[in-house]
Amino acid sequence: MRGLTRELAAEFFGTFILVVFGTAVDAQVILSKQQNGQYLSINLGWGLGVMMGVYVAGGISGAHLNPAISLALAVQKKLNWGKVIPYWVAQVAGAFAASAVTYLVYVEAMGAFDLGVRTVPGFGSDTPTAGIFATYPSPHLSTVPGGLIDQIVGTALLVACIFGITDAKNIGAPSNLAPICIGALVVLIGMTFGFNCGYAINPARDFGPRLFTAFAGWGRAVFQAGDPNYFGWWWVPIVGPLAGGVLGAFLYDFFIRPLAKPQPMDATLPR
């Protein structure tokens, strides 16, 4: 139990680090009306936040920081199933706490920006501040199949590439450089799959902040946004990444794992 407690603390704090930097860069870009950063800043901020979170938690829990990764590892029998739900709870709690800190830091700037009227995408505002914290679909995107496919594909790519980065039987990356590679991967996904709905690719990163906004003044609208025929949008960044994570793990194992072999001593990357 002591070991599990340490792992859950690491998952909480690592996810906190990831989300506090990510939501803060969103806040800076949106609230400054892109005077202090643009979309590339958001991509870099989230990617660097992931990198820092992995460095903080990696040596204790493996730094999943994402329920989709925890589920994928459990399906691949690399994580005890009994740890999956506790990891998920710790990750969501870390994301919730991070959102509260970002809100505390930027609440005055937010008040100057929206005059205290907290707005949600799709509810009559051109500059909804709820998007600082959670993801919402662009007007052109359908919930099903468009949004669900987007999240499945993005997360499958995330998990498959993480498996490649961390696979000691493949080229992989040295353990102390793996967080940099994973952070760069998140930047890459943001630069290629961010247009439709903000590349959540992480249920905790989306649900924790969304839950915070429901309590912090945005109300039930954060769960009502999206197509009402499909019960809104909020479940897509949960179900899509969980399915995509399992798919990405399967694809890596199907195409790569049986072929991967230890590299010779003179391999390009040091072991």
Buried (B, 14 or more C-beta within 10 A) or exposed (E): EEEBEEBBBBBBBBBBBBBBBBBBBBBBBBBEEEEEBEEEBBBBBBBBBBBBBBBBBBEBBBBBBBBBBBBBBBBBEEBEEEBBEBBBBBBBBBBBBBBBBBBEBBBEBBEEBBEEEBBBBBBEBEEBBBBBBBBBBEEEBBBEEBBBBBBBBBBBBBBBBBBBBBBEEBBBBEEEEBBBBBBBBBBBBBBEBBBBBBBBBBBBBBBBBBBBBBEBBBBEBBBBBBBEEBEBBBBBBBEBBBBBBBBBBBBBBEEBBEEBEEBEEEEEEEE
